[in-house]
Amino acid sequence: LKFLTRFAVAKAAVESQVPEGWGEAQGWLALKSQIESPEQFLLRPDLGRQLNDASMDLVRERCKRDNTVQIVVGDGLSANAVMLNAPTMVASLTRALDNAGISYGTTVFVRYCRSKQIDVIGQEVGARVGIILVGERPGLGTGDGMSAYFVWQPADERIDAEKQAISNIHQRGLPPEEAGVQAVRVIQAILDQQTSGVKLNLE
């Protein structure tokens, strides 16, 4: 019974969907990947790594360019996790960026999103550092964990080894308010060292 309960939590997280208009309600620019359905999202991760044409046009028309940081929020593999944690973390993150004097662009929300979108969007707007918040792949009994991924000079050719991560962002792990402050410390280290991933020294 314990196993079945935990499995149900994980399954519900994967099947969760962000309501229409949720991103706009947070004050973010709403975008969409090339995915057309929840089923396709699970079967075609490659399409979740690219924006559809209409969304790319929106990025070009409405996003601020050449800022230090680009913030992207995506539903990922647990929309529940993003809805619970992303608004608080983004508020904390932007406050801490303001306090540190670090400029940031137009925050965007991507439906049917894979983490590679930070390279696509960050490169398009000319950001020096990209950060994306996405719902983590659920484990047994946990479906509300969110991760933040960072990259220096986002670009299509960036690989996972060049990414930095903060994981287990949720109230029972790293609370989103604290995660926003911690994220700015990571961003400052990336800017100082002009690198991210395995070459970054966070000591």
trRosetta pair geometry for C-beta under 8 A, 3 or more apart (Angstrom, degrees):
i j d omega theta_ij theta_ji phi_ij phi_ji
1 4 5.7 -54 -145 38 32 110
1 5 6.3 34 155 -21 65 106
2 5 5.8 -56 -151 35 29 112
2 6 6.4 23 155 -14 65 108
3 6 6.0 -61 -148 40 29 106
3 7 6.0 30 155 -21 66 110
3 140 7.2 -44 -143 -154 61 134
4 7 5.6 -52 -142 37 30 113
4 8 6.3 36 155 -24 63 105
5 8 5.7 -54 -152 31 29 113
5 9 6.8 32 150 -21 62 101
5 141 7.4 39 110 -96 85 86
6 9 5.6 -48 -154 29 36 114
6 10 6.7 33 151 -15 66 104
6 140 3.9 42 144 175 126 87
6 141 3.5 -41 -133 -55 101 83
7 10 5.8 -56 -152 39 34 110
7 11 6.1 33 152 -19 68 109
7 140 6.3 -24 -70 -126 55 88
8 11 5.7 -54 -142 39 30 112
8 12 6.1 33 157 -21 64 107
9 12 5.9 -56 -148 35 26 111
9 13 6.6 30 152 -23 61 104
9 138 7.1 -161 121 -179 78 137
9 140 7.6 86 61 -175 108 41
9 141 5.4 59 57 -127 145 28
9 142 7.0 66 125 -9 128 12
9 143 5.0 -153 157 -14 82 120
10 13 5.7 -54 -154 29 32 113
10 14 6.8 27 153 -15 65 103
10 138 3.9 167 -141 121 75 124
10 139 6.4 -104 -100 108 123 15
10 140 5.8 -55 -36 -101 135 34
10 141 7.1 -10 -43 -3 94 26
10 142 7.2 32 -84 60 84 47
10 143 5.6 -174 -104 -75 35 102
11 14 6.0 -55 -152 36 33 108
11 15 6.2 18 155 -7 67 114
11 138 7.9 -123 -30 78 23 147
12 15 5.8 -65 -143 48 30 104
12 16 6.3 52 153 -50 65 94
12 80 7.5 38 126 -28 89 148
12 143 6.1 4 77 -140 85 176
13 16 5.7 -36 -151 1 31 118
13 77 7.4 45 130 135 99 74
13 78 4.1 -19 173 -122 105 104
13 79 7.9 175 -172 37 58 59
13 80 5.4 -95 -127 33 73 124
13 81 6.9 42 -155 -28 114 98
13 135 7.3 -173 174 173 102 130
13 138 4.0 121 70 -64 143 143
13 142 7.9 10 -41 123 160 44
13 143 2.7 -155 -60 -157 132 114
13 144 7.1 -127 -111 -52 123 47
14 42 7.5 54 177 -90 116 122
14 77 6.0 -26 -114 -179 76 81
14 78 6.8 -49 -75 -85 41 68
14 138 6.0 -110 -44 17 84 121
14 143 7.8 -99 -22 -135 59 112
15 38 7.1 61 -142 172 57 148
16 78 6.4 41 47 -161 124 56
16 79 4.2 -145 113 55 97 99
16 80 4.3 -3 129 -35 178 91
16 143 7.5 122 -10 161 132 124
17 38 6.5 -81 -83 -79 112 128
17 75 7.6 3 -144 -155 44 153
17 79 5.4 84 -129 21 11 168
18 22 4.8 -119 175 45 98 147
18 23 7.2 53 151 -40 141 86
18 75 5.1 -127 -17 -93 121 123
18 79 4.6 -143 -44 -157 76 123
18 82 6.9 -41 -78 83 121 124
18 83 6.3 171 -111 -64 86 109
18 109 7.8 -147 151 168 164 129
18 111 6.5 -134 57 -111 123 91
19 22 4.9 112 64 -46 78 110
21 24 5.3 -61 -157 46 59 113
21 25 5.8 66 145 -32 82 102
21 30 7.8 -67 -115 -68 26 158
22 25 5.6 -55 -151 31 32 115
22 26 7.0 28 153 -17 63 102
22 83 6.8 -53 -174 -108 147 103
22 109 7.5 -132 97 151 84 165
23 26 5.9 -59 -159 33 35 108
23 28 4.7 -83 180 78 85 109
23 29 7.5 -31 146 95 120 21
23 30 4.0 134 81 -94 132 91
23 73 7.3 173 -122 80 100 118
23 108 7.8 14 -174 180 133 47
23 109 3.1 -148 -126 58 126 148
23 111 7.6 -110 -26 -50 136 89
24 27 7.7 54 -178 -71 37 15
24 28 7.0 -110 -86 63 26 62
24 30 5.2 -47 -49 -29 85 123
26 73 7.9 -26 91 48 159 160
26 86 7.8 -15 -129 110 163 106
26 87 5.5 -135 -126 -102 119 102
26 90 7.4 68 171 60 128 151
26 107 8.0 -85 120 111 111 130
26 109 6.9 100 51 -46 129 137
27 107 7.4 54 105 65 84 120
28 73 6.4 -47 -142 34 168 123
28 90 8.0 -55 -70 -168 123 169
28 107 4.7 -76 -116 111 95 95
28 108 5.8 133 177 -133 101 18
28 109 4.4 91 112 -20 137 100
29 58 6.4 168 175 150 121 120
29 59 7.8 133 124 -90 146 57
29 62 5.8 156 -117 108 142 129
29 63 6.8 -110 27 -77 165 84
29 106 5.6 36 -9 150 129 119
29 107 7.2 158 17 92 81 48
29 108 4.5 -39 69 -110 96 79
29 109 7.1 175 79 22 44 69
30 108 7.6 164 -83 -163 13 73
30 109 5.4 -22 -109 67 60 101
30 111 7.3 27 -172 -23 91 104
31 51 5.9 -44 172 -131 123 116
31 55 3.8 92 -156 -152 91 121
31 58 6.2 -164 -97 73 91 134
31 59 6.9 30 -98 -55 140 96
31 108 5.4 18 -2 178 121 120
31 109 6.7 168 28 83 75 46
31 110 4.7 -28 80 -101 102 72
31 111 7.2 -165 94 15 49 74
31 121 7.9 162 45 -91 172 129
32 35 7.6 -123 173 56 89 74
32 51 7.2 105 82 -152 44 72
32 52 5.5 -6 93 16 93 118
32 54 7.5 18 47 72 106 104
32 55 5.2 -161 44 -55 61 136
32 110 6.8 149 -101 -158 19 66
32 111 4.7 -18 -111 55 77 104
32 112 6.5 41 -162 36 76 105
33 47 6.3 115 144 140 110 70
33 48 4.8 43 146 -138 167 45
33 49 7.3 74 -145 18 128 16
33 50 6.3 103 -158 75 85 45
33 51 6.0 -89 -115 -105 46 38
33 52 6.6 96 146 -26 21 81
33 55 7.6 -49 -71 38 23 161
33 110 6.0 68 -44 174 86 110
33 111 6.9 -132 11 87 79 58
33 112 4.5 -117 42 95 113 96
33 113 5.9 165 -36 -91 122 50
33 114 7.2 78 -103 10 158 81
33 117 6.9 -98 -86 -83 106 124
34 47 4.1 -111 85 -169 105 90
34 48 7.4 -121 48 -66 76 26
34 50 5.1 14 -13 82 121 96
34 51 7.1 100 -42 138 77 13
34 52 5.0 137 -94 -77 57 75
35 40 5.1 168 -154 102 87 109
35 41 4.7 55 -163 -82 155 76
35 44 6.7 167 -103 77 91 108
35 47 5.1 126 -68 115 70 112
35 48 5.3 17 -37 -81 126 76
35 111 7.9 -129 68 120 107 80
35 112 3.6 -133 63 160 132 149
36 40 5.6 43 51 34 74 156
37 40 4.6 94 56 7 83 103
37 41 7.0 -133 97 -13 46 85
38 41 5.4 -48 -153 24 35 119
38 42 7.1 29 155 -14 64 100
38 112 7.7 -142 -97 -97 46 102
39 42 6.2 -59 -161 34 34 105
39 43 6.4 14 151 -5 68 116
40 43 5.6 -69 -142 48 36 104
40 44 5.3 -20 177 25 78 115
40 47 6.9 -33 153 68 108 145
40 112 7.9 9 87 -148 94 140
41 44 7.2 -69 -113 55 14 75
41 45 8.0 54 178 -89 51 51
41 48 5.8 77 -143 -76 75 126
41 112 4.7 -130 -98 -142 118 98
44 47 4.3 24 130 15 118 113
44 48 6.9 143 105 -16 72 87
45 48 5.3 -58 -153 37 45 116
45 49 6.7 49 151 -29 70 102
45 114 5.6 94 -167 -87 84 147
46 49 5.9 -56 -160 24 35 114
46 50 7.7 6 154 -1 62 105
47 50 6.5 -70 -155 42 39 96
48 112 5.4 -122 -116 151 94 82
48 113 6.3 129 -177 -161 97 12
48 114 3.9 101 117 -19 107 105
48 116 7.9 111 108 42 75 104
48 117 7.8 -75 152 -46 68 107
49 114 4.7 -45 -75 68 69 130
49 116 3.8 9 -142 68 102 135
49 117 6.6 -151 -151 -55 44 65
49 120 7.1 147 161 -34 66 130
50 117 7.9 -177 -83 -97 13 76
50 120 6.2 158 -122 -103 50 154
51 55 4.1 -125 -175 91 112 118
51 56 4.6 142 97 -58 126 82
51 59 7.0 54 121 -15 178 133
51 110 7.3 -99 -98 -128 91 120
51 117 7.0 94 -55 -134 86 101
51 120 6.0 170 -11 139 98 142
51 121 7.3 94 -42 -69 132 88
52 55 5.1 87 56 12 74 104
52 56 7.2 -142 95 -7 35 90
53 56 5.8 -56 -147 36 32 110
53 57 6.5 36 153 -21 65 104
54 57 5.7 -53 -154 33 32 114
54 58 6.7 35 148 -21 64 103
55 58 5.4 -49 -151 32 38 115
55 59 6.6 43 150 -22 66 98
55 110 7.5 80 -171 -121 151 88
56 59 5.6 -46 -151 30 37 115
56 60 6.6 34 152 -15 64 105
56 124 7.2 -147 -149 -116 84 158
57 60 5.8 -58 -152 39 33 110
57 61 6.1 21 155 -13 68 114
58 61 5.8 -63 -139 44 29 104
58 62 5.5 -25 -179 23 70 118
58 63 7.7 81 132 -26 67 94
59 62 7.2 -74 -117 52 14 78
59 63 4.9 -7 -161 -2 59 132
59 108 7.2 -9 -99 -87 91 157
59 121 6.0 -137 -127 -132 142 85
59 124 5.3 40 135 115 135 146
59 125 6.7 -108 177 -56 102 98
60 63 7.4 -2 -55 32 11 99
60 124 6.9 -90 -73 174 75 119
62 106 6.5 171 130 178 80 175
63 105 5.9 35 -180 166 93 124
63 106 4.3 -136 -131 42 66 127
63 108 6.9 -31 -95 -54 119 122
63 121 7.7 -170 -112 -170 170 98
63 124 7.6 72 66 108 147 107
63 125 5.0 -82 127 -97 130 127
64 67 5.7 54 115 -34 113 122
64 105 4.3 -163 71 -142 98 80
64 106 5.0 142 10 -27 84 89
64 125 7.0 59 91 -163 49 125
65 105 7.2 51 -76 -117 16 127
65 125 5.1 -147 -116 -164 62 71
65 126 5.3 49 -175 36 87 116
66 125 7.4 -130 -25 157 37 71
66 126 4.6 -13 -79 100 60 129
66 127 7.8 -172 -123 -81 15 39
67 70 6.6 127 71 -67 108 69
67 103 4.6 -129 -152 125 90 102
67 104 5.4 94 153 -152 140 15
67 105 4.0 -173 28 -55 140 82
67 125 7.2 -12 27 142 90 117
67 126 8.0 116 24 89 50 81
67 127 5.9 -14 72 -110 75 83
67 128 7.9 -112 113 11 45 86
68 102 5.1 -105 80 -172 149 84
68 103 4.8 117 9 59 98 77
68 104 6.7 -57 63 -75 82 53
68 127 7.1 38 132 -158 18 77
68 128 5.0 -34 -151 37 54 119
68 129 6.3 9 155 25 72 98
68 191 7.1 3 -170 -98 118 131
69 97 6.3 -108 39 -127 149 141
69 102 6.1 51 -10 146 121 113
69 103 7.1 172 24 96 80 48
69 104 4.2 -33 74 -106 100 89
69 105 7.1 -151 92 7 52 78
69 127 6.2 36 -164 -161 13 119
69 128 7.3 -46 -65 59 45 83
69 129 5.0 -24 -105 74 72 99
69 130 7.5 145 -159 -99 59 25
69 131 6.5 0 -168 5 106 107
69 187 6.1 -5 -95 -148 129 142
70 104 7.1 157 -87 -161 24 77
70 105 4.8 -7 -106 37 73 125
70 118 7.4 152 95 -156 109 78
70 121 6.2 -171 152 120 142 99
70 122 4.6 -178 53 -106 141 76
70 125 5.5 129 -95 68 136 133
70 127 3.6 -104 -17 -60 108 159
70 129 7.5 -177 23 92 68 50
70 130 5.0 -20 63 -113 101 75
70 131 7.3 174 84 29 53 63
70 154 7.1 -74 47 15 128 144
71 90 6.5 113 167 -130 147 99
71 93 6.8 132 -109 114 138 141
71 94 7.5 -63 -28 -71 161 93
71 104 5.9 30 -16 -179 105 128
71 105 7.2 -172 19 61 72 76
71 107 4.5 -23 85 -111 114 86
71 108 7.6 160 96 25 65 63
71 131 5.6 -16 -111 70 64 98
71 132 7.9 145 -166 -91 45 40
71 133 7.8 9 -171 -4 89 101
72 107 7.7 176 -88 -157 27 60
72 108 5.5 -17 -119 67 71 94
72 109 7.9 143 -168 -98 59 26
72 110 6.3 6 -175 -5 106 116
72 113 7.7 -177 155 -162 112 146
72 117 5.8 -166 164 111 155 106
72 118 5.2 -157 35 -94 138 74
72 121 5.5 126 -80 59 132 148
72 122 7.6 -92 -23 -47 124 88
72 130 6.9 7 3 -173 112 100
72 131 7.2 179 30 93 72 48
72 132 4.2 -20 75 -108 105 85
72 133 7.4 -175 95 24 55 64
73 82 6.4 125 177 -162 101 118
73 86 4.9 88 -141 -166 129 143
73 90 6.7 -46 -63 -65 129 132
73 107 6.9 33 -7 176 105 101
73 108 7.1 -167 31 95 72 46
73 109 4.7 -26 76 -106 102 74
73 110 7.2 170 86 19 49 70
73 132 7.3 168 -87 -159 22 63
73 133 4.9 -14 -116 61 72 103
73 134 7.8 160 -166 -75 46 52
74 82 7.2 -118 95 -104 34 151
74 109 7.2 154 -86 -163 39 55
74 110 4.4 -21 -103 65 92 99
74 111 7.9 -171 -147 -73 71 11
74 113 2.6 -117 -157 101 122 151
74 114 7.3 -84 150 22 158 12
74 115 7.2 -162 51 -88 145 45
74 117 5.9 127 -69 43 143 143
74 132 6.1 7 5 -176 111 110
74 133 7.1 168 28 83 64 53
74 134 4.5 -10 71 -100 99 94
74 135 7.8 -113 105 9 70 75
75 78 7.7 -153 169 83 69 27
75 79 4.3 -12 -156 -97 109 83
75 82 5.4 -123 -122 22 45 153
75 110 7.5 -121 5 95 76 62
75 111 6.0 30 -5 -135 126 48
75 112 6.8 4 49 -52 122 24
75 113 5.5 129 34 27 67 98
75 134 7.3 19 86 -146 20 76
75 135 5.9 -17 167 6 47 120
76 79 7.7 170 57 -69 62 48
76 81 7.5 -46 70 65 118 120
76 82 6.6 141 28 -48 99 123
76 113 5.9 -43 -57 82 55 89
76 114 7.3 98 -114 -109 67 34
76 115 7.2 35 -104 -57 110 78
76 134 3.3 112 -58 176 135 97
76 135 3.7 -177 74 47 109 71
76 136 7.0 18 131 -45 142 18
76 146 7.9 132 43 -132 146 73
76 147 7.9 156 -137 40 172 94
77 134 7.6 60 13 153 71 103
77 135 5.3 -143 62 103 50 96
77 136 6.5 -47 64 131 107 23
77 137 4.6 6 91 -90 160 55
77 138 6.8 -142 130 -11 106 73
78 81 3.9 58 107 2 117 113
78 82 7.0 154 100 -11 69 82
78 135 3.2 -153 60 173 70 126
78 136 6.1 -8 17 56 125 51
78 137 7.6 168 -25 -105 102 13
78 138 5.5 112 -76 -55 125 95
78 143 5.4 178 -134 -179 131 71
78 144 6.9 -156 153 -98 141 24
78 145 7.1 77 50 56 156 60
78 146 7.5 -128 77 -81 113 66
79 82 5.7 -59 -154 39 40 110
79 83 6.2 37 153 -18 73 107
79 135 6.0 -85 -53 -29 21 157
80 83 5.9 -60 -146 39 29 108
80 84 6.2 22 159 -15 66 112
80 135 7.1 94 52 -126 56 138
80 143 5.8 37 65 132 137 101
80 144 5.7 -76 121 -99 105 73
81 84 6.0 -63 -148 40 26 107
81 85 5.9 -20 171 17 65 120
81 135 3.9 133 55 -126 117 90
81 136 6.3 -122 168 24 178 75
81 143 6.8 -136 -51 146 96 54
81 144 4.7 152 -98 -161 74 37
81 145 5.6 -35 -125 64 138 26
81 146 4.4 167 153 -62 110 81
81 170 6.7 -74 -141 -82 93 114
82 85 6.6 -78 -130 53 21 85
82 86 4.6 12 -169 -21 69 128
82 133 6.7 130 -125 127 91 100
82 134 6.9 -33 -80 -150 117 31
82 135 4.8 -81 -31 -52 94 96
82 146 6.0 120 -83 -106 54 122
83 86 7.1 -15 -75 27 14 103
83 87 7.9 12 -165 -10 40 105
84 144 5.4 -13 48 -157 156 110
84 146 7.8 -164 70 -31 90 121
84 170 7.0 31 107 -130 128 91
84 171 7.9 -87 156 -18 121 103
85 88 6.3 -74 -161 45 42 105
85 89 5.8 29 156 -16 81 117
85 133 7.6 -148 107 178 101 129
85 144 7.2 129 -29 169 115 87
85 146 4.5 -151 76 5 144 142
85 169 5.5 127 176 125 149 100
85 170 5.9 -86 -74 -99 137 61
85 176 4.3 173 -162 -72 83 133
85 179 7.9 25 179 39 115 149
86 89 5.7 -64 -141 43 32 107
86 90 5.9 30 165 -21 71 108
86 133 5.0 144 -116 116 99 142
86 146 6.6 -173 -61 -138 78 161
86 176 7.4 -126 -68 -140 14 142
87 90 6.0 -56 -143 36 27 108
87 91 6.4 27 158 -18 62 107
88 91 5.9 -57 -151 36 30 111
88 92 6.4 26 154 -15 65 109
88 176 4.1 98 91 98 110 131
88 177 5.7 -62 161 -61 111 72
88 180 7.6 -129 132 -30 66 128
89 92 5.6 -57 -147 41 34 110
89 93 5.8 36 154 -24 68 109
89 133 6.2 145 89 -110 140 152
89 146 7.4 -140 -8 97 153 145
89 148 7.4 -151 166 -67 147 126
89 169 6.5 25 -80 172 145 142
89 176 3.8 -98 -58 -171 89 100
89 177 7.3 -122 -91 -65 53 26
89 179 5.1 -30 -123 83 114 113
89 180 4.7 174 -161 -62 59 95
89 183 7.5 82 -179 -12 105 143
90 93 5.5 -53 -140 38 30 114
90 94 6.2 25 163 -16 66 106
90 107 6.2 74 -158 -141 133 154
90 133 7.2 -110 -62 4 91 152
90 180 7.2 -139 -45 -105 6 121
91 94 6.3 -55 -143 37 25 103
91 95 6.5 27 156 -19 60 108
91 180 7.1 -64 76 -95 51 165
92 95 5.8 -58 -151 36 29 113
92 96 6.3 23 156 -15 65 110
92 176 6.7 161 14 137 137 75
92 177 4.8 158 -78 -145 146 51
92 178 7.7 -43 175 -14 161 13
92 179 7.2 103 82 69 142 64
92 180 2.6 141 100 53 106 155
92 181 6.1 -71 165 -35 113 72
93 96 5.9 -61 -149 39 28 107
93 97 6.3 28 153 -19 65 107
93 131 7.6 -154 -162 99 149 154
93 179 8.0 -33 -63 111 98 75
93 180 3.8 -119 -52 -148 63 94
93 181 8.0 -132 -90 -47 48 31
93 183 5.3 -20 -113 70 106 137
93 184 6.6 164 -146 -50 64 94
94 97 5.5 -50 -143 36 35 113
94 98 6.3 40 154 -21 65 102
94 104 6.5 -119 -119 53 82 149
94 107 7.7 -66 -70 -52 128 133
94 180 7.9 -50 10 -163 50 126
95 98 5.8 -56 -153 35 29 112
95 99 6.4 27 151 -17 64 107
95 180 7.3 56 44 140 95 136
96 99 5.6 -51 -145 37 34 113
96 100 6.3 25 156 -12 65 109
96 180 5.8 160 3 140 129 91
96 181 5.1 167 -86 -110 148 57
96 183 7.5 130 72 67 144 85
96 184 4.0 -136 129 -22 125 154
97 100 5.8 -63 -145 44 30 104
97 102 4.5 -91 -159 71 82 100
97 103 7.7 127 162 -93 115 2
97 104 5.3 22 150 -24 161 126
97 184 5.9 -154 -68 -109 62 117
97 187 7.6 -10 -99 77 95 159
98 101 7.7 35 179 -70 30 30
98 102 8.0 -87 -56 49 19 66
100 184 5.8 172 -13 179 148 128
100 188 6.6 -115 -163 -76 149 117
102 184 7.2 171 32 -146 145 101
102 187 6.7 104 171 126 169 132
102 188 7.6 -120 -61 -80 144 79
102 191 7.7 -139 -119 -41 125 159
104 107 7.7 27 140 -60 118 83
105 125 5.5 60 -135 154 171 150
105 127 6.3 -97 -8 -84 132 111
106 125 7.8 -152 35 -119 92 154
108 121 6.4 -139 49 -152 146 155
110 113 3.8 103 101 -88 107 124
110 117 5.2 -120 41 179 173 168
110 121 7.8 -136 -55 -42 133 141
113 117 5.3 -56 -155 -4 97 150
113 132 7.8 -155 157 -172 130 126
113 134 6.2 -138 105 -114 111 111
114 117 6.3 134 71 -21 58 92
114 134 7.7 35 -157 -132 23 158
115 118 6.4 -20 174 2 64 108
115 132 5.5 154 -147 90 71 140
115 134 5.4 -112 -82 5 83 153
115 147 7.9 -32 -94 91 131 118
115 149 5.1 56 -164 22 126 155
115 163 7.8 62 144 -147 131 161
116 119 5.6 -42 -174 29 65 112
116 120 6.6 64 134 -19 79 102
117 120 5.2 -54 -147 39 46 114
117 121 5.8 29 161 -8 78 108
117 132 6.3 126 74 -117 90 148
118 121 6.4 -58 -136 47 27 98
118 122 5.3 25 166 -18 64 121
118 130 4.1 138 173 145 103 130
118 131 6.9 -127 -133 105 136 5
118 132 3.8 -117 -62 -33 118 121
118 149 6.3 -156 3 92 155 106
118 151 6.0 136 118 20 125 121
118 154 5.6 -124 137 -121 78 141
119 122 6.0 -54 -126 44 21 108
119 123 5.9 23 168 -20 60 112
119 130 6.9 -170 -75 50 38 166
119 151 6.5 -22 -79 78 81 164
119 154 4.5 -162 -120 -174 48 94
119 155 5.8 -36 -162 72 99 16
119 156 5.8 131 145 -87 122 30
119 158 5.0 -159 -105 41 129 119
120 123 6.4 -65 -153 35 16 107
120 124 6.6 13 154 -18 57 112
120 154 8.0 -61 19 154 24 121
120 156 7.1 57 -87 -88 62 78
121 124 5.7 -57 -148 35 32 113
121 125 6.4 8 163 -1 68 109
121 130 7.3 131 79 -134 87 129
121 154 7.5 -9 72 122 58 154
122 125 6.5 -70 -145 46 26 94
122 127 4.4 -80 -154 49 82 119
122 129 7.9 -84 -146 128 134 21
122 130 3.3 -65 -80 -77 148 130
122 151 6.9 167 55 74 168 112
122 154 2.8 59 91 54 135 150
122 155 7.7 -86 94 -47 102 41
123 126 7.6 30 -177 -72 30 36
123 127 7.9 -68 -53 35 22 82
123 154 5.1 -118 -46 112 72 86
123 155 4.8 102 -94 -106 122 51
123 156 6.4 -27 -22 -29 168 71
127 130 5.5 108 92 -71 137 76
127 154 6.1 26 70 24 103 114
128 152 7.4 -26 161 -155 68 64
128 153 6.4 -30 -156 -76 47 64
128 191 6.9 57 127 -107 132 90
129 150 6.5 -12 -176 -166 103 96
129 151 7.1 161 -157 80 58 44
129 152 6.1 -30 -104 -108 75 49
129 153 7.8 -24 -79 -37 42 38
129 154 7.8 86 -170 -25 20 94
129 187 5.4 126 129 -143 162 91
129 190 5.4 105 -112 105 128 139
129 191 6.5 -70 -41 -64 134 86
129 196 7.7 123 -131 -55 92 136
130 150 7.0 158 85 -153 55 46
130 151 4.9 -5 55 54 101 93
130 154 3.8 39 -13 -49 137 135
131 148 5.9 -2 -172 -174 102 103
131 149 7.0 162 -151 81 52 45
131 150 5.2 -13 -99 -99 80 75
131 183 6.3 72 -143 -173 154 125
131 187 7.0 -55 -52 -80 129 113
132 148 7.1 164 81 -151 41 55
132 149 5.2 -10 56 56 91 95
133 146 5.8 16 -177 170 93 123
133 147 7.4 173 -148 88 52 40
133 148 5.2 -22 -95 -97 72 79
133 169 7.7 -69 -144 65 103 154
134 146 6.9 166 86 -156 28 79
134 147 6.0 -18 63 61 78 86
134 149 7.3 -3 16 4 109 109
135 145 7.6 104 -163 85 61 53
135 146 5.8 -54 -103 -104 44 74
136 145 4.2 -30 36 101 134 100
136 146 6.2 -161 -16 -107 89 17
136 147 5.1 96 -76 -21 96 102
136 167 6.7 80 -92 -153 137 94
136 168 7.7 9 -32 -73 162 42
138 142 6.0 -176 -157 95 76 63
138 143 4.3 -2 -118 -106 131 70
138 145 7.4 145 -109 33 56 99
139 142 4.8 21 57 49 88 106
139 145 7.8 24 13 15 96 140
142 145 5.6 31 155 -20 116 113
142 170 7.9 173 -164 40 106 162
144 170 4.8 110 115 -130 94 141
144 171 7.8 -15 120 19 135 87
145 167 7.1 24 170 175 119 79
145 168 5.3 -43 -144 -119 119 45
145 169 6.7 112 -165 49 62 51
145 170 5.1 -87 -99 -20 53 128
145 173 6.6 48 -117 5 98 150
146 169 4.3 -54 72 71 88 106
146 170 6.5 130 13 -59 80 82
146 176 7.4 30 54 -93 134 105
147 165 5.9 -14 -176 -164 115 105
147 166 6.7 164 -159 84 64 52
147 167 4.6 -15 -109 -110 100 67
147 168 7.7 35 -86 -10 76 36
147 169 6.6 159 -88 10 26 105
148 165 6.9 151 81 -154 53 53
148 166 4.5 6 52 51 102 100
148 169 6.6 62 -17 -28 95 148
148 179 6.6 152 -11 170 135 117
148 183 5.6 -63 138 -103 164 120
149 163 5.1 -10 -170 -177 105 123
149 164 7.0 147 -160 75 52 49
149 165 5.3 -18 -102 -99 70 79
150 163 6.6 142 68 -164 47 67
150 164 4.1 -18 58 59 106 104
150 165 7.4 -162 17 -70 78 33
150 183 7.5 166 -68 -155 122 85
150 186 5.6 -167 -22 133 165 126
150 187 6.7 -145 -135 -82 137 69
150 190 6.2 -135 153 -55 129 152
150 196 5.6 -141 116 -146 93 141
151 154 4.9 91 93 -88 121 78
151 158 5.4 52 -163 -177 141 159
151 162 6.1 57 -138 123 95 94
151 163 5.2 -39 -79 -105 93 74
151 164 7.4 -178 -71 18 43 77
151 196 5.3 -169 -137 73 35 152
151 197 7.6 28 -119 -42 70 99
152 162 7.1 -103 41 174 88 100
152 190 5.2 -164 -77 -173 98 108
152 194 6.3 115 -162 -178 143 42
152 195 5.4 -119 12 -143 163 17
152 196 4.0 171 -13 -7 94 103
152 197 7.9 -102 14 1 101 89
153 158 7.9 169 94 -74 71 122
154 158 6.3 -71 -144 -10 50 151
155 158 5.4 123 60 -28 68 96
158 162 5.0 -117 -160 78 88 136
158 163 7.1 97 155 -57 115 88
159 162 5.5 95 59 8 64 102
159 163 7.9 -122 109 -12 40 94
160 163 5.5 -57 -156 24 44 117
160 197 7.7 131 137 -124 40 121
161 197 5.1 80 144 -178 49 136
161 198 5.2 -25 -177 -9 90 118
162 195 7.9 -104 -148 -172 84 77
162 196 5.8 71 170 83 66 86
162 197 4.0 -106 -140 -25 21 150
162 198 7.7 -60 -83 15 37 80
162 199 8.0 -1 -120 17 66 104
163 196 6.4 5 -125 129 22 116
163 197 5.4 52 27 -85 26 95
164 186 5.8 178 127 -174 147 128
164 190 7.0 -125 1 -74 146 119
164 196 4.8 -100 -20 -170 104 100
164 197 6.1 -121 -54 -65 66 37
164 200 5.9 -24 -79 42 123 155
166 169 6.5 61 123 -55 99 112
166 174 6.9 -87 169 78 107 162
166 179 6.0 152 131 -149 142 99
166 182 6.2 128 -118 110 153 123
166 183 6.4 -107 10 -84 150 80
166 186 7.0 -134 -43 -30 116 155
168 173 3.6 -136 155 -173 99 157
168 174 5.8 99 101 9 83 93
169 173 6.5 -113 -93 87 12 119
169 174 5.1 -49 -105 77 59 98
169 175 7.7 23 -162 146 69 8
169 176 5.6 77 171 -90 107 69
169 179 4.6 32 -125 -83 118 162
170 173 4.9 63 51 27 78 103
170 174 7.5 71 30 55 43 54
170 175 7.7 -37 120 -106 20 40
170 176 7.5 22 -101 -44 26 88
171 175 5.8 36 -119 -108 49 83
171 176 7.9 -36 -67 -4 63 86
174 178 5.9 -120 -178 86 81 113
174 179 5.1 100 131 -72 112 98
174 182 7.2 -51 -175 20 135 153
175 178 4.8 81 66 14 87 104
175 179 6.8 -152 95 -13 41 90
176 179 5.1 -52 -140 35 36 118
176 180 6.6 46 159 -27 66 95
177 180 6.2 -50 -161 22 29 112
177 181 7.4 21 147 -9 59 103
178 181 5.8 -57 -158 38 41 108
178 182 6.1 38 149 -17 72 109
179 182 5.5 -56 -143 42 34 112
179 183 6.1 44 154 -31 66 102
180 183 5.6 -48 -149 26 29 116
180 184 7.1 28 154 -18 59 99
181 184 6.1 -54 -159 29 34 108
181 185 7.1 35 146 -17 64 101
182 185 5.6 -52 -157 32 41 114
182 186 6.7 40 147 -18 69 101
183 186 5.6 -54 -154 35 37 112
183 187 6.3 38 148 -21 68 105
184 187 5.3 -48 -144 36 38 115
184 188 6.3 42 154 -22 66 101
185 188 5.8 -50 -148 34 31 112
185 189 6.6 33 151 -18 62 104
186 189 5.7 -55 -152 36 33 111
186 190 6.4 35 150 -20 66 105
186 202 6.9 -20 -112 -114 76 120
187 190 5.6 -52 -148 35 33 113
187 191 6.4 32 154 -17 66 105
188 191 5.7 -53 -147 38 32 110
188 192 6.2 33 154 -20 65 107
189 192 5.7 -54 -144 37 31 112
189 193 6.0 2 165 5 67 113
189 200 6.2 89 131 -171 115 111
189 201 7.5 -138 -172 78 121 54
189 202 5.7 29 -168 -109 173 68
190 193 6.5 -70 -138 52 22 91
190 194 7.5 77 165 -94 56 16
190 195 6.9 -130 -145 74 66 33
190 196 4.9 7 -123 -78 114 97
190 200 6.4 -30 -92 -116 70 134
191 194 7.1 18 -167 -72 27 57
193 199 7.6 -177 146 125 128 92
193 200 6.0 141 79 -126 148 71
193 201 6.7 154 -92 33 156 83
195 199 4.5 -57 149 95 143 121
195 200 5.6 -165 103 -72 88 76
196 199 7.5 54 70 58 14 89
196 200 5.2 5 -135 -46 35 133
197 200 6.1 121 51 -1 33 103
